[in-house]
Amino acid sequence: MSSAIRCRQLSHSFPMAGERFQVLSEVELTIKTGEMVAIMGPSGSGKSTLMNLIGCLMTPESGELALLGKSTRGMDRDALAQLRRDHIGFVFQQFNLLARTSALDNVMMPLMYQDNLVTDGKQRAIQCLQEVGLGDKLDNTPSQLSGGQQQRVAIARALINRPDILLADEPTGALDSRTSSEIMALFRQLNQQGLTVVLITHEREVAALADRTILLRDGQLVSASAEEALS
């Protein structure tokens, strides 16, 4: 099976009080195409930085990142933005929906950044909302939706550009346990359709539903199995 994500000696640091604070240190990681993986770790372990690097929101200080078999080394900002736009979908804890905008228009928003006009944008957005179970909520604004429904809109928005990789940062953190289970079932359904899913989570119950759990501590990969990470 091919790899969707490959990190080789990936390291990153940030300036702090005149020095460099090492956030990630020589991370070696491969996530196969079609895997559903959870990344866990305490606050400050580097998991959000790792997600930002994988999502091409940042460039690594050293090491190499390859997505879908293509190295990002040497890519400029525009090339990274195109890679991110065309192949990666993002889901966040707080949904990040436009408050006065309908579910349909929220989902269509990423199409504005395409180089070419997407002529089937509305139909594609309707299909994405139907896929997440909100085909009857097209005209509802976020205030008219429950937390779980808002997260479903956010997932539909992440799917609109037909990505290969879905990155979800604490996607159930603002939801109750029942709704969290529903959202995780949706992620699993999308994964079974071939989407590579990477979840950043603090929740053991969420991580247990992934194929594999990766544990980060102090910027280093210390485990890559669910049994070790959740023990």
Secondary structure, DSSP 8 states (H G I E B T S, - for coil): --EEEEEEEEEEEEEETTEEEEEEEEEEEEEETT-EEEEE--TTSSHHHHHHHHTTSS--SEEEEEETTEE-TT--HHHHHHHHHHHEEEEETT----TTS-HHHHHHGGGGG-SS--TTHHHHHHHHHHHTT-TT-TT--GGGS-HHHHHHHHHHHHHTT--SEEEEESTTTTS-HHHHHHHHHHHHHHHHTT-EEEEE-S-HHHHTTSSEEEEEETTEEEE-SHHHHT-
